[in-house]
Amino acid sequence: MSNITSPTLGMPLAELDVLIVDDNANMRLLVCTILRNFGMPVPRQARDGTTGLTELERRVPSLIISDWEMGPMNGFDFIRAVRRVGREPLCFVPIIVLTAHASRPLIEQAFACGATQMLVKPVTLGNLLQRINWVLADDRPFIRDGDIYRQEMRLSKSPLAINPNVEPEDGKTWTLD
């Protein structure tokens, strides 16, 4: 279990309120089980983006883990709805996107619409914990980009793309397992 405390959220991992948004009940169960193994409280769950937005109206979570390809509202539309200007403070909640397909255009689209981090399936205890810890330590500011807020992403300039043994100057690493 991780005992990291988020500088932004000011709470340990075991106190996070997580919302899992995925149309696949087995994937929700897997992510929920992994989070419970970290000592986290039972995460809230939504079966699609529309249901996820309804759940967000009840209570703003500390972290959202969302599938990308789901219906009737997909991950792109869900994230844009969450990040929409005027939804403060909800629009600043970290969002980890789950996807089975990690093409460069999809990754760029996810970050452009407001994803904080990405996780390529299959989801494992180690790679999910890595993403959560990264998100909790993330101090990149949100910028307004049209009608949404998002964080700046610099995938193409990463020294890791050239040499995976080089550590980025800012100390942050982006890996897509």
N, C-alpha and C positions, 0 to 999 in steps of 0.2 A: 504494500500500500504506500502511496505517496503522502508525505506530510507537508507538501509545498503550500505556502500561503500566497495567495495572489496579491501583488502590490496594488493592483487596480481594484479588485473586489474586496480585499482586506479580510478574507476568510479562508480557512483550510479546506482542502479538497472534500473532507468528510461532511462539510456543511453546505456544499453546493446544491442548488435547486436546479436540476437538469430536466429539460424537455427533449424527448426523442420523437422525431417526426419521420415516419417511414410507413409506406403502404404494405410492407411485408411484416406480418406478425412475428415470424421466426427471427427476422433481423432485429426487431424491437426487443424480443426476448433475449437474444444474444447480447446486445449492447447493455440492456438492463442488468443481466447477470454479471457481465464484466464490471459494470459500475458498482454493483453491490459487493463484488470481491475487493474493490478499492475501499470499502467501508463507507460508501456513500449511501444516503437515504434512497428509498425507492424512487426512481425517476418517474416523472409524469410522461405520458405517452399520447401521441396523436397519430391517427392512421393516414393522414395526408396533410397537405399544406393548409387547406381550408379549416380542417379540424384543429390544426396547430395554431392558426390565428385566433380561433375561438378560445383555445386554452390560454393563449398569451393575454387575452383580455381579462382573464380571471386573476392572474398573478404573473408578474414579470420574473422569468427565471434568471439564474446566474449564467447559464450556458445552454445553448441549443445544439443538438446533434441532428442534422437533417439529411435525409436521402436526397439525391439529385433527380433521379428518374422515378417519379411517382405520379399518380393521378388521383383525382382530377386536377389538382393544383400541383405542378411540378416544383422542384427545388428552386429553380431560377425565379419563378413568380413569387414563391413563398419568401425567399430572401429579400427580394425587392420590396415586398409588402412590409417586411419587418424593418428594413433600413430606410423606409420612406421618411422624408423630412416631415416633422410635425408629430412623430411618434416617440419623442424623447420621454423617458430614458430608454425605452424598449429598443430603439434603433441602435443602441450601442452595446447590446448583449453580444458576446462572442458566439460565432456560429461555425461549427465544424461540419463540413459537407462530406457525406459518404457517397462514393461512386464506385461502380464496377468498371468504368471506362475512363481512363485518365489521358485522353488525348490533349495535346497542348491547347487547341482551341477551346475545349471544355474547361480546362483549368483557368485559362485567361478569362473566359466568360464568367466562371464562378467567382473569381476574385473581383472582376469588374462590377458585378452586381452586389457585392458586399460580403462574400465568404471571408472568414478570418483564417481558416486553415482547411486542408483537405485530407481525407483519408481514403485510400483506395482499398476496396474489399479484396481479399477477405480480412475482416476485422479480427485482430488478435488482442489479447490483454496488453502486450508490450506496445504495439503501435498505437492503440487508443490512449494508453497512459502517456505516451510521448506527446501526442497531439494536445491532450488536456493540459499537461504541464507547460507546453509551449504557449498555449493560449493564455494560461493564467499568468505567465511571466511577460506576455506581450505588452509593450508600452507604446506601440505605434499609435499616433493620434488618428482620429477619424477626420476625414475631409469631406466637405460637401461636394458632390458630383451631380449636378443637375437636381433631380428630385429625390436623391438618396444620399446617405452617408456611407462611406467605405474607408478602408485603410489602404494606404499606398502599397503596391506590390511591385517588386523588381525582379521577376523571374529571369528575364533575359540577360541581366547584368550580373547574375550571381557567379562568383568565382567557382562555386561548386559545379556549375554546368561545364566548366572548362577542366577543372581538376578536382575530383571529389575529395582529395586529401587536404585541400586548402580551406581554412576556416574563414568565413566572411568577416570583414572588419568590424561589423556591429555585433558579432558573436551569435547571431541568429542563424540557424540552419533550417532549410526547407527540404524535406525529403518526401517523396511520394512512393511509399512502399507498395 
